[in-house]
Amino acid sequence: MRATEILREHGQSLWLDNITRQMLDSGQIQRYIDEYSVTGLTSNPSIFDKAIESGYYDDAIREKSARGLAGEELFFDLAIEDLRRAADLFLPVHERTDGVDGWVSLEVSPLLAYETTRTIEAAKALYTRAARKNLLVKIPGTPEGLPAITECVASGVPINVTLLFSADHYRAAADAYLTGVQRRIERGLDPAVGSVASVFMSRWDAAVADHVPERLRDRLGLAVGLATYRAYRELADSDRVQRVENAGGRMQRLLWASTKTKDPEASDTLYVRGLAAPFTINTMPDVTLEAFYDHGEVGEPMPADGDGADALLAAFTEAGVDLPALAAKLQRDGAAAFVRSWNDLMTRISAQRMSLV
């Protein structure tokens, strides 16, 4: 049995962090579903930027440009077409799991990361426009994004909370989600609104690689993962979640993101093997998925009590790492990187559009 299948049998979902029209047309995504146990998909502006650069979208860009589409409008038209197709591929999983799995994700413009009202408007519009029940709209878990998450969930929009980096970030995202669900319960609405909380892992280790002793190299991301998983399990057992579930609501699932190993000297499946845990999701680019399918190993699941996390995090503190400050910086830097990727994407689309007119 392949490691991907074993991981699924242990209760963790594997999602693909990639989508291109070429992957859809060639059947590659369907093959990942059939052979690699992939049950969902995430996307971001960088992924679409690379896909559009390939020239594979030229005919579609030419046709949409002739209809007067440009910039963001043109991009979202392309992206929604692809994500609708992907959502349809994952629909059998979504229906078989009663909405627990089988999701795809589309991100609001990163330019809105610090604008609550506009994020709400954009998320609702994208969800309505996509017209797929198994589509999650990605909203960053910034201070301004959190109330947008609550309002969108309260309105029945499934949300992928992105740009989370710590247990505290996760708790804030979970609170925003549960508050939205509780509002639905108070209004007599269906409280089963899908959501995942995406915690980014590998960027921790990249940030401290040159500042900590060798014995701590490539260990911070997994330590943060342990602490976050403990928070997740504690919340799942809380009275608040039990009351929500008793009313028909659901627990927001924890998703491990940024799981491609950045250290060339470390295992290429480091953040897959080390973050194995039931009722969580690991989303990974195809290169990491292929590596794990080829030679990955499934170890012991993460301990629910986060055993070992505190001592390891304390070691980083002793080495001079200000963990809360670094978490905040990683979130700010992540939001800025998303904006740069978005601007690159808009520039790419404009250039492609002009060359094809």
C-alpha positions as CSV (number, residue, x, y, z in Angstrom):
1,M,0.0,0.0,0.0
2,R,1.3,3.4,-1.0
3,A,2.1,6.0,1.7
4,T,-0.6,8.3,0.3
5,E,-3.2,5.6,0.8
6,I,-2.0,4.7,4.3
7,L,-2.2,8.4,5.3
8,R,-5.8,8.5,4.0
9,E,-6.6,5.3,6.0
10,H,-5.2,7.0,9.1
11,G,-7.8,9.8,8.6
12,Q,-5.8,12.6,7.0
13,S,-6.8,14.2,3.8
14,L,-4.3,14.9,1.0
15,W,-5.0,17.9,-1.1
16,L,-3.1,19.2,-4.1
17,D,-1.8,22.7,-3.9
18,N,-1.8,23.3,-7.7
19,I,-4.2,23.7,-10.6
20,T,-3.7,24.5,-14.3
21,R,-6.0,24.0,-17.2
22,Q,-3.4,21.7,-18.7
23,M,-3.6,19.5,-15.7
24,L,-7.4,19.4,-16.0
25,D,-7.3,18.7,-19.8
26,S,-4.7,16.0,-19.6
27,G,-6.5,14.1,-16.8
28,Q,-3.6,14.6,-14.3
29,I,-5.9,15.8,-11.5
30,Q,-8.2,12.9,-12.1
31,R,-5.2,10.6,-11.9
32,Y,-4.2,12.1,-8.6
33,I,-7.7,11.5,-7.3
34,D,-7.8,7.9,-8.6
35,E,-4.2,6.8,-7.8
36,Y,-2.8,9.2,-5.2
37,S,-5.8,9.4,-2.8
38,V,-6.1,13.2,-3.4
39,T,-9.4,14.5,-2.1
40,G,-9.2,18.3,-2.5
41,L,-7.3,21.2,-4.0
42,T,-6.0,24.6,-3.2
43,S,-4.9,27.4,-5.5
44,N,-3.2,30.8,-5.2
45,P,-2.1,33.7,-7.6
46,S,1.4,32.3,-8.0
47,I,0.0,29.1,-9.3
48,F,-2.1,30.8,-11.9
49,D,0.7,33.2,-12.8
50,K,3.0,30.3,-13.8
51,A,0.2,28.6,-15.6
52,I,-0.7,31.6,-17.7
53,E,3.0,32.3,-18.5
54,S,3.1,28.9,-20.2
55,G,0.8,30.2,-23.0
56,Y,-1.8,27.5,-22.4
57,Y,-4.4,30.1,-21.7
58,D,-3.8,32.2,-24.8
59,D,-6.9,31.2,-26.7
60,A,-9.1,31.8,-23.6
61,I,-7.5,35.2,-23.0
62,R,-8.0,36.2,-26.6
63,E,-11.6,35.2,-26.5
64,K,-12.3,37.0,-23.2
65,S,-10.4,40.1,-24.3
66,A,-12.6,40.3,-27.3
67,R,-15.6,40.5,-24.9
68,G,-13.9,43.4,-23.1
69,L,-12.6,41.5,-20.1
70,A,-9.3,42.7,-18.6
71,G,-7.3,42.6,-15.3
72,E,-9.0,41.1,-12.3
73,E,-12.2,40.4,-14.1
74,L,-10.4,38.4,-16.8
75,F,-8.4,36.5,-14.2
76,F,-11.3,35.5,-12.1
77,D,-13.2,34.4,-15.2
78,L,-10.3,32.1,-16.1
79,A,-9.8,30.9,-12.5
80,I,-13.5,30.2,-11.9
81,E,-13.7,28.2,-15.1
82,D,-10.8,26.0,-13.9
83,L,-12.1,25.7,-10.3
84,R,-15.6,24.8,-11.4
85,R,-14.1,21.9,-13.4
86,A,-12.0,20.8,-10.4
87,A,-14.9,21.1,-8.0
88,D,-16.9,18.8,-10.3
89,L,-14.1,16.2,-10.2
90,F,-14.1,16.3,-6.4
91,L,-17.9,16.4,-6.0
92,P,-18.2,12.6,-5.6
93,V,-15.8,12.9,-2.6
94,H,-17.7,15.8,-1.3
95,E,-21.0,14.0,-1.4
96,R,-19.6,10.7,-0.1
97,T,-18.2,12.5,3.0
98,D,-21.3,14.6,3.5
99,G,-19.4,17.8,2.8
100,V,-16.4,17.0,5.1
101,D,-14.0,16.6,2.2
102,G,-13.8,17.2,-1.5
103,W,-13.3,21.0,-1.5
104,V,-11.4,23.3,-3.9
105,S,-10.2,26.9,-2.9
106,L,-10.2,30.2,-4.6
107,E,-8.6,33.3,-3.1
108,V,-10.0,36.8,-2.9
109,S,-7.6,39.5,-4.1
110,P,-4.6,39.8,-1.7
111,L,-4.9,43.5,-2.1
112,L,-7.9,43.2,0.4
113,A,-6.0,41.6,3.2
114,Y,-6.5,44.6,5.5
115,E,-9.9,45.7,4.3
116,T,-12.8,44.0,6.1
117,T,-15.8,45.3,4.2
118,R,-14.3,44.8,0.7
119,T,-13.2,41.3,1.6
120,I,-16.7,40.4,2.6
121,E,-18.2,41.8,-0.6
122,A,-15.5,40.0,-2.7
123,A,-15.9,36.7,-1.0
124,K,-19.7,36.6,-1.3
125,A,-19.5,37.6,-4.9
126,L,-16.9,35.0,-5.8
127,Y,-18.8,32.2,-4.1
128,T,-22.0,33.2,-5.9
129,R,-20.2,33.5,-9.2
130,A,-18.5,30.1,-8.9
131,A,-21.8,28.4,-8.2
132,R,-20.2,25.3,-6.7
133,K,-21.2,24.1,-3.2
134,N,-17.8,22.5,-2.7
135,L,-15.8,25.7,-3.3
136,L,-14.0,27.5,-0.4
137,V,-13.2,31.2,-0.6
138,K,-9.7,31.9,0.9
139,I,-9.6,34.9,3.3
140,P,-6.4,35.7,5.2
141,G,-6.5,35.4,9.0
142,T,-5.3,39.0,9.5
143,P,-6.9,41.1,12.2
144,E,-9.0,42.7,9.5
145,G,-9.8,39.4,7.9
146,L,-11.2,37.8,11.0
147,P,-14.5,39.7,11.1
148,A,-14.8,39.2,7.4
149,I,-14.6,35.4,8.0
150,T,-17.3,35.6,10.7
151,E,-19.6,37.6,8.5
152,C,-19.1,35.3,5.5
153,V,-19.6,32.1,7.5
154,A,-22.7,33.6,9.0
155,S,-23.9,34.3,5.5
156,G,-23.3,30.6,4.5
157,V,-20.1,31.2,2.5
158,P,-17.5,28.3,3.0
159,I,-14.2,29.8,4.0
160,N,-10.5,28.7,3.8
161,V,-8.7,30.9,6.4
162,T,-5.2,31.4,5.0
163,L,-2.0,32.9,6.2
164,L,-2.0,31.4,9.7
165,F,1.3,30.7,11.4
166,S,0.8,29.7,15.0
167,A,-1.5,28.2,17.6
168,D,-2.6,31.6,18.5
169,H,-3.4,32.5,14.9
170,Y,-5.3,29.2,14.6
171,R,-7.3,29.9,17.8
172,A,-8.3,33.3,16.4
173,A,-9.4,31.8,13.1
174,A,-11.4,29.1,14.8
175,D,-13.1,31.7,17.0
176,A,-14.0,33.8,14.0
177,Y,-15.5,30.7,12.3
178,L,-17.4,29.4,15.3
179,T,-18.8,32.9,15.9
180,G,-20.2,32.8,12.4
181,V,-21.7,29.4,12.9
182,Q,-23.3,30.4,16.2
183,R,-24.9,33.4,14.5
184,R,-26.5,30.9,12.0
185,I,-27.8,28.8,14.8
186,E,-29.3,31.8,16.5
187,R,-31.1,32.7,13.2
188,G,-32.4,29.2,12.7
189,L,-30.2,28.6,9.7
190,D,-28.3,25.5,8.7
191,P,-25.0,25.7,10.7
192,A,-23.1,23.2,8.6
193,V,-20.8,25.6,6.7
194,G,-17.5,24.2,5.5
195,S,-14.2,25.7,6.6
196,V,-10.6,24.9,7.0
197,A,-7.8,26.8,8.9
198,S,-4.6,26.8,6.9
199,V,-1.4,27.0,9.0
200,F,1.8,27.6,7.1
201,M,4.7,25.4,8.1
202,S,8.0,25.4,6.2
203,R,8.4,29.2,6.4
204,W,9.2,28.9,10.1
205,D,12.3,26.9,9.4
206,A,13.4,29.0,6.5
207,A,13.1,32.1,8.7
208,V,15.4,30.8,11.4
209,A,17.8,28.6,9.4
210,D,20.7,30.9,9.8
211,H,20.1,31.9,13.4
212,V,19.8,28.7,15.4
213,P,22.1,25.9,16.3
214,E,22.4,22.9,14.0
215,R,20.5,20.7,16.4
216,L,17.4,22.9,16.0
217,R,17.6,23.0,12.2
218,D,14.3,22.1,10.5
219,R,12.5,21.5,13.8
220,L,10.6,24.7,14.4
221,G,7.9,24.1,11.9
222,L,7.0,20.7,13.3
223,A,7.2,22.1,16.9
224,V,4.7,24.8,15.9
225,G,2.6,22.1,14.3
226,L,2.5,20.1,17.5
227,A,1.4,23.1,19.5
228,T,-1.3,24.0,16.9
229,Y,-2.6,20.5,16.8
230,R,-2.9,20.4,20.5
231,A,-4.9,23.6,20.4
232,Y,-7.1,22.0,17.7
233,R,-7.8,18.9,19.7
234,E,-8.5,21.0,22.8
235,L,-11.0,23.1,20.9
236,A,-12.6,20.0,19.5
237,D,-13.3,18.7,23.0
238,S,-14.5,22.0,24.3
239,D,-18.1,22.7,25.5
240,R,-18.4,25.4,22.8
241,V,-17.7,23.0,19.9
242,Q,-19.9,20.3,21.5
243,R,-22.8,22.7,21.7
244,V,-22.3,23.7,18.0
245,E,-22.1,20.1,16.9
246,N,-25.2,19.3,18.9
247,A,-27.0,22.0,16.9
248,G,-25.8,20.5,13.6
249,G,-22.7,22.5,13.1
250,R,-19.2,21.2,12.4
251,M,-15.6,21.6,13.5
252,Q,-13.5,23.6,11.2
253,R,-10.7,21.3,9.9
254,L,-7.1,22.1,10.4
255,L,-5.0,22.2,7.2
256,W,-1.2,22.1,7.0
257,A,0.0,24.5,4.2
258,S,3.4,25.4,2.8
259,T,4.6,21.8,3.2
260,K,7.2,21.7,0.5
261,T,10.6,21.3,2.1
262,K,12.7,24.4,1.5
263,D,16.0,23.0,2.9
264,P,17.7,21.0,0.2
265,E,19.5,19.0,2.9
266,A,16.3,17.9,4.6
267,S,13.9,15.2,3.6
268,D,11.6,16.2,0.8
269,T,8.6,14.7,2.7
270,L,9.6,16.3,6.1
271,Y,6.3,18.2,6.5
272,V,4.1,15.3,5.4
273,R,5.6,12.6,7.6
274,G,5.9,14.9,10.6
275,L,2.3,16.3,10.4
276,A,0.3,13.1,10.0
277,A,-2.8,13.4,12.2
278,P,-6.5,12.3,11.8
279,F,-9.1,14.8,10.8
280,T,-6.5,17.2,9.4
281,I,-5.5,18.0,5.8
282,N,-2.1,18.3,4.2
283,T,-2.1,20.3,1.0
284,M,1.1,20.0,-1.1
285,P,2.4,20.9,-4.5
286,D,2.6,18.1,-7.0
287,V,6.4,17.7,-6.6
288,T,5.9,16.9,-2.9
289,L,2.9,14.7,-3.6
290,E,4.9,12.7,-6.1
291,A,7.8,12.4,-3.7
292,F,5.6,11.1,-0.9
293,Y,3.8,8.7,-3.3
294,D,7.2,7.4,-4.5
295,H,9.1,7.0,-1.2
296,G,7.2,8.6,1.6
297,E,6.8,6.9,5.0
298,V,4.0,7.3,7.5
299,G,5.1,7.5,11.1
300,E,3.2,7.7,14.3
301,P,0.4,10.2,14.3
302,M,0.9,13.5,16.1
303,P,0.1,13.3,19.8
304,A,-3.1,15.0,20.7
305,D,-1.5,16.6,23.8
306,G,1.3,18.1,21.8
307,D,3.9,16.1,23.7
308,G,7.4,17.6,23.2
309,A,6.2,20.9,21.7
310,D,6.7,23.1,24.8
311,A,10.3,21.9,25.4
312,L,11.2,22.4,21.8
313,L,9.7,25.8,21.5
314,A,11.5,26.8,24.7
315,A,14.8,25.7,23.1
316,F,14.1,28.1,20.2
317,T,13.3,30.9,22.7
318,E,16.5,30.3,24.5
319,A,18.3,30.5,21.1
320,G,17.0,34.0,20.7
321,V,13.8,33.4,18.6
322,D,10.9,35.7,19.6
323,L,8.2,33.3,18.5
324,P,5.1,35.6,18.8
325,A,7.0,38.4,17.0
326,L,8.1,36.0,14.3
327,A,4.6,34.7,13.8
328,A,3.3,38.2,13.3
329,K,6.2,39.0,10.9
330,L,5.6,35.8,8.9
331,Q,1.9,36.7,8.5
332,R,2.8,40.3,7.3
333,D,5.5,39.0,5.0
334,G,3.1,36.4,3.7
335,A,0.5,39.0,2.9
336,A,3.1,41.1,1.2
337,A,4.3,38.2,-0.9
338,F,0.8,37.4,-1.9
339,V,0.4,41.0,-3.1
340,R,3.6,40.8,-5.1
341,S,2.4,37.6,-6.7
342,W,-1.0,39.2,-7.5
343,N,0.7,42.2,-9.1
344,D,2.9,39.9,-11.1
345,L,-0.2,38.0,-12.2
346,M,-2.0,41.2,-13.3
347,T,1.1,42.3,-15.2
348,R,1.3,38.9,-16.9
349,I,-2.4,38.9,-17.9
350,S,-2.1,42.5,-19.3
351,A,1.0,41.5,-21.3
352,Q,-0.5,38.3,-22.6
353,R,-3.7,40.2,-23.5
354,M,-1.9,42.9,-25.4
355,S,0.2,40.5,-27.3
356,L,-2.9,38.5,-28.4
357,V,-5.1,41.4,-29.6
